[in-house]
Amino acid sequence: MVKINRIDQQFIISLGNYLCFNYTTLNEIQPIIKDLMNIPKTEIILNFSSIQLVDSAGFSKLIELMEEANENGVVFSLTNLNGKVKELISLMKLEQTLKVLDN
């Protein structure tokens, strides 16, 4: 279950009990993120504290959402990534593409 916490214009989306960020996860959160991107000066933070793995569909969609956010003037970032996910981001050379906040 997805949970959203709002602090002013900052929306923190926690991914609940999901262990993998994949097509199934995306089907649930993408409409939420798209709606939030329509709010001016929004910051969207995906909390990955429960995520153990991101598959290729997950990375592809994260990149797409990051680019769309940038085009709309929305700050989109990830937080609480585990070591394996951070390592995958590094191996795929996505450090400059995906904004990752320090845990």
C-alpha positions as CSV (number, residue, x, y, z in Angstrom):
1,M,0.0,0.0,0.0
2,V,1.3,3.4,-0.9
3,K,1.3,6.2,1.7
4,I,1.7,9.9,0.9
5,N,2.9,12.4,3.5
6,R,2.6,16.1,2.6
7,I,4.7,18.9,4.1
8,D,3.9,22.2,2.3
9,Q,4.7,21.5,-1.4
10,Q,6.8,18.4,-0.6
11,F,5.1,15.0,-1.1
12,I,6.9,11.9,0.3
13,I,5.6,8.7,-1.2
14,S,6.3,5.6,0.8
15,L,6.0,2.3,-1.1
16,G,4.6,0.3,1.8
17,N,5.3,-3.4,1.6
18,Y,6.6,-3.5,-1.9
19,L,10.0,-5.3,-2.1
20,C,10.6,-4.8,-5.8
21,F,10.1,-1.6,-7.9
22,N,8.7,-3.0,-11.1
23,Y,5.7,-2.9,-13.5
24,T,3.2,-3.8,-10.7
25,T,4.5,-1.1,-8.4
26,L,4.5,1.4,-11.3
27,N,0.8,0.7,-12.1
28,E,-0.1,1.9,-8.6
29,I,2.1,4.9,-8.2
30,Q,2.4,6.4,-11.7
31,P,-1.1,8.0,-11.6
32,I,-0.3,9.5,-8.2
33,I,2.9,10.9,-9.4
34,K,1.4,12.3,-12.6
35,D,-1.3,14.1,-10.5
36,L,1.3,15.5,-8.2
37,M,3.3,16.8,-11.1
38,N,0.4,19.1,-12.0
39,I,0.8,21.0,-8.7
40,P,3.2,24.1,-9.2
41,K,6.5,24.1,-7.3
42,T,6.1,20.5,-6.1
43,E,8.8,18.3,-4.7
44,I,8.1,14.5,-5.0
45,I,10.3,12.1,-3.0
46,L,10.0,8.4,-3.4
47,N,10.9,6.6,-0.2
48,F,12.5,3.3,-1.2
49,S,13.0,2.0,2.4
50,S,11.1,-1.2,1.7
51,I,12.5,-1.7,-1.9
52,Q,15.1,-4.4,-2.2
53,L,15.3,-4.5,-6.0
54,V,14.6,-2.4,-9.0
55,D,14.1,-4.2,-12.3
56,S,14.7,-2.8,-15.8
57,A,11.1,-1.6,-16.2
58,G,11.4,0.2,-12.8
59,F,14.6,2.0,-13.9
60,S,13.2,2.9,-17.2
61,K,10.1,4.4,-15.7
62,L,12.1,6.3,-13.0
63,I,14.2,7.9,-15.7
64,E,11.1,8.8,-17.7
65,L,9.4,10.3,-14.6
66,M,12.6,12.2,-13.7
67,E,12.7,13.7,-17.2
68,E,9.0,14.6,-17.1
69,A,9.4,16.2,-13.7
70,N,12.3,18.3,-14.9
71,E,10.3,19.5,-17.9
72,N,7.5,20.5,-15.6
73,G,9.7,22.3,-13.0
74,V,9.0,19.6,-10.4
75,V,11.8,18.2,-8.1
76,F,11.7,14.4,-8.2
77,S,14.1,12.4,-6.0
78,L,14.6,9.1,-4.4
79,T,15.5,8.4,-0.7
80,N,16.4,5.5,1.6
81,L,17.9,3.3,-1.1
82,N,19.5,0.1,0.1
83,G,23.0,-0.9,-0.9
84,K,22.0,-3.2,-3.8
85,V,19.8,-0.5,-5.4
86,K,22.6,2.1,-5.0
87,E,25.1,-0.3,-6.6
88,L,22.7,-0.9,-9.6
89,I,22.4,2.9,-10.1
90,S,26.2,3.2,-10.1
91,L,26.7,0.2,-12.4
92,M,24.2,1.6,-14.8
93,K,25.8,5.1,-14.6
94,L,22.6,6.7,-13.5
95,E,24.0,8.9,-10.8
96,Q,23.7,12.0,-12.9
97,T,20.2,11.1,-14.2
98,L,18.4,10.0,-11.0
99,K,18.5,12.4,-8.0
100,V,19.2,10.4,-4.9
101,L,19.0,12.1,-1.4
102,D,21.3,11.0,1.4
103,N,19.6,8.6,3.8
